[in-house]
């Protein structure tokens, strides 16, 4: 169950992973015991009230019953401050929070689709889902892909990693949804497939369209700006096809993709591009 109790976590390891990414391992028994793929934690990155708000981070793995791993990219002042925290330092942690991915059945072939920095929740899911999974990742060029160590960690646990770059510098030329569409089109038995995705809003909307076209269940993890992580501020509201809004931090961040109003979601995503997210 999600934990709303604030507790201390000790940094055991905090190292660069390449390309602006860092791997952070925290001794946080309470979080590790409760975490499921797709959930997140709120970390206070400073010992002072500056910055005021804690930052949300998806859980990338649970290495042991007492530790969690977070993989993050430096994108703003909060994450820049976090890079200076060394082993032995204590961080205030809230979580795990939110609703995670529904776990695939034993005969299911999980299809994981990542874009941007959206791969950490999928990495946790890949570890729990077993070797039947396929992982699709795309970027503008090879320099924008996750670090090689991250790609290798996916290869260690899934059936196959599929890579696309828009300039063709690594993997197939195109986007993650291009290679996903090619995979789905040539897969005869689709009844055992379930899609799980995390990444930019436009990519998730495209993944949803493919899922509908091929009649495949699809679950998406929405990356939203969060202030409280507990559903009180309503700052991470998602428009729904049935009307109204649901909160990414409380009713999500994982949603059935068919429930989201993607026409409004994609339009709302455009102004966020230049804003600091973490």
Steps between C-alpha positions, in 0.01 A plus 500: 500500500620857434668659803436866583739495798808719470812306592877523469700309239880467500694532174701181448624580149469800271694485175485649149352265242598704193322753276382707792342206687572392857430177688397546861460208743324575827469291812125540549349178641149644526497607135666181375254273678194669348617607153342367182602591141361835391498662842714798598649670805525867594855599601599819679826580324618773739550526876343847489165619366666606176370357276174490694338200335609138494561343158330189355719211381387171348638186664738326261559183702496345846847342528422351841226489761646812658616708199353683203675630190417825324639590158459865412625761253612848598233733357472786749612651826350227716677214327820705478495537880432130540819409311701650785361258759757231577492157662408523867276803456137469617208607281137546602284258301124479455365186340469281309205698365243462226355211307743270322476280192267199507733202493487286185375143523735206459397448135512870413768654280566848645587765241686786671534832317720782630588846380704788638582432866196278545679167525555459880147374589521264202834366624339407833211339313739309272671348803168380640334401170747230398692418181198506264504882487610714206637850559472778238698822540543792261673839487614769257851352474732257679627773735144545635446131577531374857860413600636165381496365855126562520438334164705201615297471821187469285665240276580295809132453587290527181467289188618776268582871497380690190672836432411779259658840434353765277831553319581129476821536704406195708244230447224547244433839344179646642324531833414256776142492371623420147680186616213416735256517207725275292518248784125498556424474129708184459386337826223257412381417851423829670260371765788440745655846457468784751665838442660703779640844416663802662635810329398830338128564462508502120673161496247354743214628285656328198546176697136516603391536136698189406356307794146589393575415137634155596247440782770463765464610865725796577610658828693825516695673775439874479794729572347807661620794708420417862506728802371286786485142368191434712216638287438814703622770261330370180802619300547170313144458371443289188196555269288187458282383210206453737530863607673665790854446621696247701822563691823341377639478853192341656292315238814453287769542387400182315174513305319287248591695184142481369376707794714807419382785278808511279380786280514735800804331652723560196398865477574554868841336462642765266555783754681264739797442272712790620404484867713343768338169593708398801 
